Amino acid sequence: MSRLFIPCLALLLTVGGLLAAQAAGDPPKEEGRPTTGPSEERAGPSGSLVLRQYPWEDAGDFEVRRRLCRIVPHIEMKATELSEALKRVGTLCEVSISTHWAALELAGVEKDTEVTLSLTNVRGDDLLEAVLHEAGGWEVELAYEVSHRIVQVSTREDLGRTGFTVTYECADLLQVPEEELEQLAERIAKALAKTGNNTLVHDPDVMSRLVRDLIRESRDAARHDLMRTVEASIDPESWREQGGNVGYLTFVGTQMVVTQTKTAHMRLYDLLENLLANLKKPTDAARPSTDRRQAYPPSPLKSD
């Protein structure tokens, strides 16, 4: 490694570390907001499945989602009217179901639309989705959300008209990897070598400006990549840039501000958590980690 490269790399790593530490900070406090969506699960310590309660989720809505996870030993419906089928699901799971009949009827789904199915050992939420799929067929996509402690049933288009805004702290996902820092240092060294003025490497102001500009450029690229990943993974057609009517995403510093439906926010939270888990894997195998990300996944906040 050249005499010129060593001080460049040292300064770059120092400044980069300070910037990353400032960006990460302490996780923000979470504010409550009633929202819900389809049930999401993860394995508990014993291997059993545990229903996840999201940081912004109202306790009452979480309880409704928990009830929807009950196992129904057997259920059979033969040419059962949709209104009656939904009532049976609500009774079995002990939840209130409110159906937006105006939206369904506008889409061609009537109260007396017939539902026929036979299921064994099925979860309540899966049963509900089966009823909705049977009623909508291949022409109309029906869906549900849990809001204000009630299961709201409507068309996906109707439910997708209402969004709310959550801010996700993404500092960890935007950190510049060490190997990329080395590449940035190489670029600085080559640029300085071309000027023929090696004294620049000893000028703290010049080096600091170069380092900050390159780190900012790298972080901007990371923001762009993360935005594209989110928009491609979470209900792609719902984003306004893709012609949708609800999804909007922007960055303020290291915070990603997202307006989306309740269901989409749950999927987005899980996506960011999985990205962080994958980011940690190389270091976890080498040594025990005390990385803050193990204790604090991205913490969504209510921002409006």
VEXFI-477024 format. One record per residue (C-alpha): residue in one letter; x, y, z. Coordinates in steps of 0.25 Angstrom, whole numbers, plus 2048, in hexadecimal, padded with zeros to 3 digits. Last residue first. Layout:
AXYZ
...
This chain:
D73D83282C
S74B82C82F
K74781F835
L754818838
P75A80B832
S76680583A
P7707FE831
P7747F1839
Y7797F5847
A7807EA84F
Q7887E3844
R78A7F083D
R7927F6848
D79E7ED845
T7A37E5851
S7A87DA848
P7AE7CD84C
R7B97CA842
A7BC7C5834
A7AE7BF830
D7A77CB835
T7B07D482C
P7AB7CE81F
K79D7CD823
K79A7DC827
L7967E281A
N78C7D6818
A7857D9825
L7847E8821
L77E7E4814
N7747DB81B
E7707E6825
L76E7EF819
L7657E5812
D75D7E281F
Y75A7F1821
L7567F3812
R74D7E7813
M7467ED81F
H7467FB818
A73F7F580C
T7347EF814
K7317FC81B
T73180380E
Q73C80C80A
T74381A80C
V75281880E
V75C821814
M76A81A814
Q77382081F
T78282181C
G782830818
V773832814
F770828809
T764826801
L75981C7FE
Y74A81D7F9
G7408127F8
V7318167F7
N72B8187E9
G73480F7E0
G7398137D2
Q74780E7D4
E74D81B7DA
R74081B7E3
W74480D7E9
S7398037EA
E73D7FB7DE
P7497F57E4
D7427F07F1
I74F7EF7F9
S75B7E87F3
A75E7F17E7
E75B7FE7EE
V7637FA7FA
T76F7F57F1
R76F8027E9
M76F80B7F6
L77A8037FC
D7838047EF
H7808137EF
R7848157FD
A79180D7FB
A7958157EF
D7938227F8
R79B81B803
S7A78197F9
E7A68287F4
R7A682D802
I7B2824806
L7B982A7FA
D7B68387FD
R7B983680C
V7C7830808
L7CA83B7FF
R7C6846808
S7CE840814
M7DA83E80B
V7DA84D807
D7D8852815
P7E384881B
D7EE84C811
H7F8841812
V7F383A805
L7F38477FE
T8038487FF
N80383D7F4
N8018477E9
G8038407DC
T7F48427D9
K7F38347D4
A7F882E7E1
L7ED8357E9
A7E382F7E0
K7E98217E2
A7EA8227F1
I7DC8277F2
R7D781B7E9
E7DE8117F1
A7D88177FE
L7CA8157F8
Q7CE8077F5
E7D2804803
L7C680B808
E7BE8017FF
E7C57F5806
E7C17FB813
P7B37FB810
V7AC80980F
Q7A080A819
L79380C812
L78C7FF818
D790803826
A78B811825
C77D80C820
E77481282A
Y766810825
T75C81B825
V74D817824
T74281E81C
F73481A81A
G72C81480F
T71E81380A
R71A8107FC
G7208027FC
L7147FD804
D70B8007F8
E7157FA7EE
R7167EE7F6
T7077EC7F6
S7007EC803
V7017E5811
Q7047ED81E
V7077E482A
I7047ED836
R70C7F1841
H70D7FF83C
S7147FA830
V7177EC82B
E7197EA81C
Y7127E2812
A7137DE803
L70A7DB7F7
E7117DB7E9
V7067DB7DE
E7067D37D1
W70D7C67D5
G7037C27DF
G6FE7CD7E8
A6F67C47F1
E6FF7B87F1
H70B7C17F4
L7047C87FF
V7007BB806
A70E7B5804
E7137C280A
L70A7C1816
L70E7B2818
D71D7B6818
D71A7C0822
G7137B682B
R71E7AC82A
V71A79F823
N71A79182A
T71078C81F
L70A793813
S6FE79180A
L6F979C801
T6ED7A27F9
V6EA7B17FA
E6DE7B77F3
T6DC7C57F0
D6D07C97F7
K6D67D67FD
E6DA7DA7EF
V6E87DB7E8
G6E77E37DC
A6F27ED7DE
L6E87F87E2
E6E17EE7EB
L6EE7EC7F2
A6F17FA7F4
A6E37FD7F9
W6E37F0802
H6EF7F580A
T6EF7E9814
S6F17EB823
I6F57DE82A
S6F57DE839
V6FE7D383F
E6FB7C6847
C7037BE83E
L6F87B483B
T6ED7BE83C
G6F57C8832
V6F77BC828
R6E97B9829
K6E47C7826
L6ED7C881A
A6E77BB814
E6D97C1817
S6DC7CD80F
L6E27C5804
E6D67BC802
T6DA7AE805
A6D97A57F8
K6DF79A801
M6E879E80C
E6F0794814
I6F9797820
H70278E828
P70C78F834
V70C79E833
I71A7A3839
R71A7B183F
C7237BB838
L7177C5836
R7177C6845
R7257CB845
R7227D583A
V7167DA843
E7207DB84F
F7297E3847
D71E7ED843
G71B7EF852
A72A7F1855
D72B7FC84B
E7377FA842
W742804840
P74D7FB845
Y7487EE83D
Q7437E3845
R7487D683F
L7407C9841
V7497BE846
L74C7B183F
S7527A6847
G7617A3846
S7637A3855
P7697B1854
G75E7B684B
A75D7B583C
R7587C1834
E74A7C4830
E7427CF829
S7337D0829
P72C7D881F
G72B7E7822
T72A7F182D
T72B7FF831
P72780783E
R733811841
G73C81184C
E74981984C
E75781284C
K763819852
P76E81A849
P77A811849
D78681784E
G79081C844
A793816837
A79682282F
Q7A0827839
A7A781A83A
A7A881982A
L7AD827829
L7B8824834
G7BC81782D
G7BD81E81F
V7C6829825
T7CF81F82B
L7CF815820
L7D2820816
L7DD82681E
A7E481981F
L7E2815810
C7E782380C
P7F3822815
I7F7814810
F7F4817801
L7FF8217FF
R80A818805
S80680D7FC
M800800800
